Amino acid sequence: MRSLRLAGLAIALSLAAAGCGDDVQTDYSTQNRGEFFAACTAPLSDRTLVTRICSCVFETSQKEIPYERFVEIENAIIADPASPLPPDIAEIMATCILDEAEL
């Protein structure tokens, strides 16, 4: 669970870095995807499984969570990394872990 928390924090930090700049981003981008995968897979050892889980989380989030909410989640994780994940993203993560790990 600590690894998933670290992955969540790494994801949030990568998204925060991607958000720096003059233009206001209003939708998911290829850069978001690349940085998400880099951060999501970094702290865990089974790269194949982790990549499948991260892909599921990103793609499901993209479909189900408006970008503005995704940014709110990111900011909440940055502000308090020890706090529980918001229910909307926690549910997506749990579902993806169960599905991809075939639990």
C-alpha positions in Angstrom: 0.0 0.0 0.0 2.9 2.3 0.7 4.1 1.8 -2.9 0.7 2.8 -4.2 0.8 5.9 -2.0 4.2 6.8 -3.3 3.0 6.2 -6.9 0.1 8.5 -6.3 2.4 11.2 -5.0 4.8 10.7 -7.8 1.9 11.0 -10.3 0.6 14.2 -8.7 4.1 15.7 -8.7 4.6 14.9 -12.3 1.2 16.4 -13.2 2.0 19.5 -11.2 5.2 19.9 -13.2 3.4 19.5 -16.4 0.9 22.2 -15.4 3.6 24.9 -15.2 3.6 27.3 -18.0 1.6 30.2 -19.5 -1.2 28.3 -21.1 -4.0 27.0 -19.0 -4.5 23.3 -19.7 -8.1 22.2 -19.9 -7.8 18.6 -21.0 -5.6 15.5 -20.8 -2.6 15.5 -23.0 0.0 13.1 -24.4 2.5 14.8 -22.0 0.1 14.0 -19.1 0.1 10.4 -20.1 3.8 10.1 -20.5 4.5 11.8 -17.1 1.8 9.7 -15.5 3.3 6.5 -16.6 6.9 7.5 -15.7 5.7 8.5 -12.2 3.3 5.6 -11.7 5.8 2.8 -12.7 8.9 4.2 -11.0 8.5 3.0 -7.4 7.3 -0.5 -8.1 9.1 -3.6 -9.2 6.8 -5.7 -11.5 6.9 -3.3 -14.5 4.5 -5.3 -16.7 1.8 -5.4 -14.0 2.4 -1.9 -12.9 2.2 -0.6 -16.5 -1.2 -2.4 -17.0 -2.5 -1.0 -13.7 -1.3 2.5 -14.5 -2.8 2.3 -18.0 -6.1 1.2 -16.5 -6.1 4.0 -13.9 -5.2 6.7 -16.4 -7.6 5.6 -19.2 -10.5 5.1 -16.7 -9.8 8.5 -15.1 -9.7 10.1 -18.5 -13.1 8.6 -19.3 -14.8 9.1 -15.9 -13.2 12.1 -14.2 -13.4 15.6 -15.8 -9.9 17.1 -16.2 -10.7 19.8 -13.7 -11.5 17.2 -11.0 -8.3 15.3 -11.9 -6.4 18.6 -11.2 -8.2 18.9 -7.8 -7.2 15.4 -6.9 -3.6 16.2 -7.9 -3.6 19.3 -5.7 -5.0 17.5 -2.7 -2.3 14.8 -2.9 0.4 17.5 -3.2 -1.1 19.4 -0.3 -1.3 16.4 2.0 0.4 13.2 0.7 -0.6 11.3 3.9 -4.3 11.9 3.5 -6.5 9.2 2.0 -7.1 9.2 -1.7 -10.3 10.9 -2.7 -13.1 8.2 -3.2 -13.4 8.7 -6.9 -9.8 8.0 -7.7 -9.5 5.4 -5.0 -12.3 3.4 -6.5 -10.7 3.5 -9.9 -7.4 2.4 -8.5 -8.9 -0.4 -6.6 -10.9 -1.7 -9.6 -7.8 -1.5 -11.8 -5.6 -3.3 -9.3 -8.2 -6.1 -8.9 -8.8 -6.4 -12.6 -5.2 -6.2 -13.8 -3.7 -8.4 -11.1 -6.6 -10.8 -11.6 -7.4 -10.9 -7.9 
